[in-house]
Amino acid sequence: MKKAFLVLILIAAISLSGCFTNTKTKTEKNAPISPKSTVQAVKEVSLYFLNSKMSGLNMEVRSVSENADLLKQVINELMKGPSDQYSKPIIPDNTKLLSVQLKDTTAYVNFSKDYTSSTSIDGTTAKYMVAALVNTLTGLPNINSVQILVEGNKIDSLYGYKIGLDPLNRIVLTGEVYIDKDRIKKLQESTSFGKDSWRLDPMKVIQEEGGIVGFSPDDDFSLESKKGGIALINAIHDNKSYLVTLVQPEGDKEGNIWVISDVKPKFTKIPEADPTKGETFIYGIVQAINYDTRVVTIEREYQDTSDINNVAGPDIKVLPNAIIHRQSKIGYDSQGGYQYSETDMDFTDIKVGDELGMILTKNKEARAVIDSDKNTITSYSSQEANIIVLSPMRNNSVTSPIKVVGKARVFEAVVNIRLLDSNGNILTQTSVQASAGAPSWGDFQADIQYNPLSTPQDGTLQVFSLSPKDGSVQDLVSIPLYLK
């Protein structure tokens, strides 16, 4: 009995020994694993907000996480508003983001009704609000257009600014760009301390900050000239050409920043119809036009046999990126026929009764439109002018001194400038030497000073040359201004 008891104790000891050995081995195989890093990858994105005058856009670079929904993050950042004192929000207070979705390359952004309920927003401000939202989101990967929804529904206009029911592509804002002197000083100080050194190169500025006027970094840019603190850059966006002016607000010297100051549309060449791609050319008189859907209804004009055989119309869709020209009569050729000049125009400038020539794709959509002037001879356009004023622009509000910048091809390179008040009296006048004389084009620049006015009033800036034959005024360019 005692012997049996000892055997049982021995067996128990061996069993326990085995248990301890297995437990130790199992523990070693499942040793604690170091936790994964919680550091998130970040991405810098460009956001656009209203400038301090709500007359254009400012850019702000912000960091977001690459590990989350980038599109939703960026919209939420826009809804937070700008972080600096020189910008204003683009989304009204109390607006909620109900949903956001990316389908193909279109971002569908659905806001609450508060987005359209503000009482302090007009159509002009709404234009820049829409441009800021669209230009921000189309700067993200794989997004080409934005569909704005309110409570799940498309909206045709925002505070009187017509946007149509189709998704919106990046919006190019033409005209003078407001330059906030206090903001410029902050940017200059920041750059002087080594931040954002790209601001020292006008070409890099248009690539980095061109979104404030609607350009993309991958647009085609070329430097036309750079002199005296003014740089002219040719830009092509969505098959349309623009002339962009950049200036150095703090003066023309190394180490001073460049900013965009003006965007002008240029004449854009229309590539000829390519029959090998199924393209054709037709003529027609506009009977009706839908500006929302970009569809024109035409009555066909059969002017040649190829047009007779072209089955198209009467409803023609004009593509969003179509090149549209106004063809004006400017003179007569040696055979007694008309001479023409073509300038860029917008789709909204087409009217019922206009005579259109259209290049159609194989899908019978217009990629190019020529709107022919049915009037008699008109004056020469700026394409044929010998003086082109780049700044100031028509109807700008100005204070003394006025910086006048332009190009001229005039006798002995002498450009005359005078400023008239609302009664036509001369407030001041001067002349300036362009960098080259006719027949070459030369650049000119002048600061026009005038005495303080008792009250703001309308005025006219006149830029012209004098005839070497009799001293009469010629090549006159008149620009209406609001003088302060």
Buried (B, 14 or more C-beta within 10 A) or exposed (E): EEEEEEEEEEEEEEEEEEEEEEEEEEEEEEEEEEEEEEEEEEBEBBBBBBBBEBBBBBBBEBEBEEEEEBBBBBBEBBBEBBEEEBBBBBBBEEBEBBEBEBEEEBBBBBBBEBBBBBEEBEEEBBBBBBBBBBBBBBBBEEBEBBBBBBEEEBBEBBBEBEBBEBBBBBBBBBBBBBBBEEBBEEBBEEBBEEEBEBBBBBBBBBBBBBBBBBBBEEBEBEBEEBEBBBBBBBBBBBBBBBBBBBBBBBEEEEEBBBBBBBBBBBBBEBEEBEEEEEBBBBBBBBEEBEEEEBBBBBEBEEEEEEBEEBEBBEBBBBBBEBBBBBBBBBEEEEEEEBBBBBBBBEBEEBEEEBBBBBBBBEEBBBBBBBBBBEEEEEEBBEEEBBBBBBBBBEEBEBEBEBBBBBBBBBBEBBBBBBBBBBEEEEBBEBEBEBBBBBEEBBBBBBEBEBEEBEEEEEBBBBBBBBEEEEEEEBBEBEBEBEBE
